[in-house]
Structures are given as structure tokens and as C-alpha cells.
Amino acid sequence: MDISHNALEHVKTEKVQGRIENLPFEDNSFDLVLCCEVLEHLPDDIYQYALKEIQRVSNEYILITVPNNENLDFQMVKCPEYGVSSHRYWHLRSFDTNNLSSLLEDFEIVNIKTFLTNQIILNGFIFKLLNTFNLSKSQFQKGESCYWCGYSPDTKVSKNVPSADKNSKLTKIKKYIPTKKSGGWEMVLYKKV
């Protein structure tokens, strides 16, 4: 199931177009409900309904994947067209092991797996340095768009937005900035209580 008709055109099996806050399925329809990389994108008015709906249609298990302990501020981008800020991947909330353990009322965690990735260690000094020399990723890159107005450097060129370049200053300087294993994703398997 997906909200996007265009995305579903590429699916070669049974498919249903629908919205997560109003799933077009009967109660207890599935032994396993899979919800991958969705919850972090949902606005507050939809989020609580979505959680209730995935619980309603699950007969036994729910498998969720979300970004792990994401610092949302680090990925904020200011739209050059309207001046509003949004997360570059449209993430609206952050998850960690604590809030995932109390996420679903009628389900408990059976297993949780964290997949860590290399993340830049951005203490205050390094973050300030990157911003001072205009080396941070504070501009939209190719393939990204504004959550609020849809602006994208792919469709509208603005003199304020540099093009994404593999040889950019940020790419070159990144190899000298310390990294640590953090972030990544959480995969959580819940079972109905």
C-alpha cells in the first residue's frame, strides 16, 4: 500500500492506494504489518491516527523502521524562495529506543536492532566552522525539495543555491572531520499483547 499513485505504477504485485491514517483494511487483516521509513514524515494531525491504524489491522506483529536518534536540526535547510526552514528529507520527529518502547499501546517489543552509520562529530566549534566558510549542507541539493512550497534546485535555479558537486568543499573537508558510529536506523519488531 502507498499513498502515491505514481509509486504504485512500479509495483508488480497486489497493491492498494491509501492513506496510513485510514487504512482500507478490516481489523486484524494481517499477521505482520510492515511500516518502513514512514512515521518520521507524518504531521502531528496524522501521526496518532496512523499508530492506531497499524495496530488495528495487525493480528500479531508490527515491524517498524525509523531513523535512529536523529538530530533534526542538523538537516534543516532554508528555502531560498520563501525563507522557511524544513528538514531536507521532510523528517518531522526523531526516534530512539526509549520512545519506541512506548510507541504502540497494544504491542510490546520482541526485538530491536540498531543499524549505525558513520556520522560526523559536530561539536559547536566544527559546526560554526562549516557555516562560517559556507561548507555545511544548509542548501537544498539535487533531488531534494522544500517541504512547504516544493522548491527544488532541479526545477528552478536560484543564485542562492549552489549545485551539488561531488568535488564540493564540504566533500573534500569531510575526510578530515572525525566521525563516530551513530545515527542510522532502528528496526523494531512488536508483538500484540
C-alpha positions as CSV (number, residue, x, y, z in Angstrom):
1,M,0.0,0.0,0.0
2,D,1.2,3.5,-0.7
3,I,-0.3,7.0,-0.9
4,S,1.3,7.7,-4.2
5,H,-0.4,6.5,-7.4
6,N,2.9,7.1,-9.3
7,A,4.9,4.9,-6.9
8,L,2.3,2.1,-7.2
9,E,2.7,2.1,-11.0
10,H,6.1,0.4,-10.4
11,V,4.7,-2.3,-8.1
12,K,4.2,-5.7,-9.9
13,T,2.1,-7.4,-7.3
14,E,-1.2,-6.8,-5.5
15,K,-1.4,-3.2,-4.4
16,V,-3.7,-0.7,-2.8
17,Q,-3.6,3.1,-2.9
18,G,-4.5,4.5,0.5
19,R,-3.5,6.7,3.5
20,I,-1.9,5.4,6.7
21,E,-4.3,7.3,8.9
22,N,-7.3,5.5,7.3
23,L,-6.1,2.1,6.2
24,P,-8.6,0.4,3.8
25,F,-8.4,-3.0,5.5
26,E,-10.5,-4.9,8.1
27,D,-9.4,-5.2,11.7
28,N,-6.8,-7.9,12.3
29,S,-6.3,-8.3,8.5
30,F,-2.5,-9.2,8.6
31,D,-0.2,-11.4,10.6
32,L,2.5,-8.8,10.0
33,V,2.2,-5.1,9.3
34,L,5.4,-3.5,7.9
35,C,5.8,0.3,8.2
36,C,9.2,1.4,6.9
37,E,10.6,4.9,6.9
38,V,7.1,6.5,7.2
39,L,6.5,7.6,10.8
40,E,9.2,10.3,10.9
41,H,7.4,12.0,8.0
42,L,3.9,12.3,9.4
43,P,2.5,15.6,10.6
44,D,1.1,15.6,14.2
45,D,-2.6,15.6,13.0
46,I,-2.0,12.3,11.2
47,Y,0.7,10.6,13.4
48,Q,-1.6,9.4,16.2
49,Y,-4.2,8.1,13.8
50,A,-1.5,6.2,11.9
51,L,-0.3,4.4,15.0
52,K,-3.8,3.4,15.9
53,E,-4.5,2.2,12.3
54,I,-1.4,-0.1,12.0
55,Q,-2.3,-1.6,15.4
56,R,-5.9,-2.1,14.3
57,V,-5.0,-4.1,11.1
58,S,-2.3,-6.2,12.7
59,N,-3.4,-9.6,14.0
60,E,0.0,-10.4,15.6
61,Y,3.2,-8.5,14.6
62,I,4.2,-5.0,13.5
63,L,7.7,-4.3,12.1
64,I,8.8,-0.6,12.0
65,T,11.9,1.1,10.8
66,V,12.7,4.7,11.6
67,P,15.9,6.8,11.7
68,N,17.8,6.3,15.0
69,N,18.2,9.2,17.4
70,E,18.4,11.7,14.6
71,N,19.3,15.3,15.3
72,L,16.7,17.1,13.2
73,D,18.4,20.5,13.4
74,F,21.5,19.2,11.6
75,Q,19.5,18.6,8.4
76,M,17.5,21.8,8.4
77,V,17.5,23.7,5.1
78,K,16.2,27.2,4.4
79,C,14.2,27.6,1.3
80,P,15.6,30.4,-0.9
81,E,12.2,31.1,-2.4
82,Y,10.1,31.6,0.7
83,G,12.7,31.7,3.6
84,V,11.1,28.9,5.6
85,S,13.2,26.1,7.1
86,S,12.4,22.4,6.8
87,H,14.2,19.2,7.2
88,R,15.9,18.2,3.9
89,Y,14.3,14.7,4.0
90,W,11.0,16.1,5.4
91,H,11.5,14.4,8.8
92,L,9.3,15.8,11.5
93,R,10.2,13.7,14.5
94,S,13.1,11.8,16.0
95,F,13.0,8.3,17.5
96,D,15.2,6.4,20.0
97,T,14.9,3.2,21.9
98,N,13.0,4.9,24.8
99,N,10.2,6.4,22.8
100,L,10.0,3.3,20.6
101,S,9.3,1.1,23.6
102,S,6.1,3.0,24.4
103,L,5.1,3.8,20.8
104,L,2.3,1.2,20.4
105,E,-0.4,0.8,23.2
106,D,-1.4,-2.8,22.4
107,F,2.0,-4.2,21.4
108,E,5.3,-4.9,23.1
109,I,8.8,-5.0,21.6
110,V,10.0,-8.5,20.8
111,N,13.3,-7.4,19.2
112,I,15.0,-4.2,18.4
113,K,18.0,-3.8,16.1
114,T,20.0,-0.6,15.6
115,F,22.0,-0.2,12.4
116,L,24.6,2.5,13.0
117,T,26.3,4.5,10.3
118,N,29.4,6.8,10.3
119,Q,28.3,10.3,11.4
120,I,30.4,13.5,11.5
121,I,31.1,14.5,15.1
122,L,29.8,18.1,15.0
123,N,30.6,19.8,18.2
124,G,29.8,23.5,18.4
125,F,33.2,24.6,17.0
126,I,33.2,22.4,13.9
127,F,29.5,23.3,13.1
128,K,30.4,27.0,13.4
129,L,33.5,26.5,11.2
130,L,31.5,24.8,8.4
131,N,28.9,27.5,8.5
132,T,31.5,30.3,8.5
133,F,33.1,29.0,5.3
134,N,29.7,28.1,3.8
135,L,30.7,24.4,3.9
136,S,27.6,23.0,5.6
137,K,24.8,21.3,3.7
138,S,22.4,24.1,4.6
139,Q,21.2,24.4,1.0
140,F,19.0,22.0,-1.0
141,Q,21.0,19.5,-3.0
142,K,20.0,17.9,-6.3
143,G,16.9,15.7,-5.8
144,E,15.7,17.5,-2.7
145,S,12.7,19.8,-2.4
146,C,11.2,22.2,0.1
147,Y,8.5,20.6,2.4
148,W,6.4,23.8,2.3
149,C,6.5,25.1,-1.3
150,G,8.1,22.3,-3.4
151,Y,11.1,24.4,-4.4
152,S,13.9,22.2,-5.8
153,P,17.2,23.2,-7.4
154,D,16.3,20.6,-10.1
155,T,13.3,22.6,-11.4
156,K,14.1,26.2,-10.5
157,V,17.7,27.5,-10.4
158,S,18.3,30.2,-7.8
159,K,21.6,32.1,-7.4
160,N,21.4,31.3,-3.7
161,V,21.6,27.6,-4.1
162,P,24.9,26.0,-5.2
163,S,24.7,22.9,-7.4
164,A,25.5,19.6,-5.8
165,D,29.0,18.6,-6.7
166,K,31.0,15.5,-5.6
167,N,34.1,17.7,-5.5
168,S,32.5,20.3,-3.3
169,K,34.4,21.9,-0.5
170,L,32.3,20.0,2.0
171,T,33.1,16.7,0.4
172,K,36.8,17.5,0.4
173,I,36.9,18.7,4.0
174,K,34.7,15.8,5.4
175,K,37.7,13.4,5.2
176,Y,39.4,15.5,7.9
177,I,36.5,15.7,10.3
178,P,36.2,13.0,12.9
179,T,33.3,10.5,12.7
180,K,31.7,8.0,15.0
181,K,29.2,5.2,14.7
182,S,25.8,6.7,15.5
183,G,22.5,7.6,13.8
184,G,21.5,5.0,11.3
185,W,18.2,3.2,11.7
186,E,16.1,1.4,14.2
187,M,14.3,-1.8,13.2
188,V,11.7,-2.8,15.8
189,L,9.5,-5.9,15.9
190,Y,6.4,-5.6,18.0
191,K,4.0,-8.4,19.1
192,K,0.4,-7.9,20.2
193,V,-0.1,-8.3,23.9
